[in-house]
């Protein structure tokens, strides 16, 4: 007769080796990236004993501010899982990371650009597409839990074309287009469309 314990151990080791890639995928799905966690940290306002707290009642708004436009159904699923796991209305960010991770949507460059535009529009009260540099520096270096440094600001300003107008004002649309590489992405899309049209014409002939 064989040893049951030894046999089960060998089998478990084999499964672990063969299924390693799947386990890595699962691990990734259970954790948010540093960038995603930073987005959440920047929008969570409640703190308890120095730890960031998400209230169940504020979950949808918190996720929306972090760039996650989840459906009502998905939000309800997350809430249900949280309630069943912790039986409370308040959750430490690190505790609920693995519950949020599988539902977290990867943002496209267009999505990120839209979020950035909305952020800059807070300072652009007249919706002109540009902001006074001094006014922007004053706000971006003082507001939020992680304000920008002057080094960050200089890098940001250096990304737009120098002109007489841009000496005193910051064209955030131009900055966002360059940051998210939207011009190149749009050119790539238009080239793909042209190729498809050519293929269709060739098929018709």
Secondary structure, 3 states (H helix, E strand, C coil): CCCHHHHHHHHHHHHHHHCHHHHHHHHHHCCCCHHHHHHHHHHCCCEECCEEEEEHHHHHHHHHHCCCCCCHHHHHHHHHHHHHHHCCCEEEHHHHHHHHHCCCCCCCHHHHHHHHHHHHHCCCCCCCCEEEHHHHHHHHCCCCCCCCCHHHHHHHHHCCCCCCHHHCEEEHHHHHHHHCCHHHHHHHHHHHHHHHHHHHHHHHC
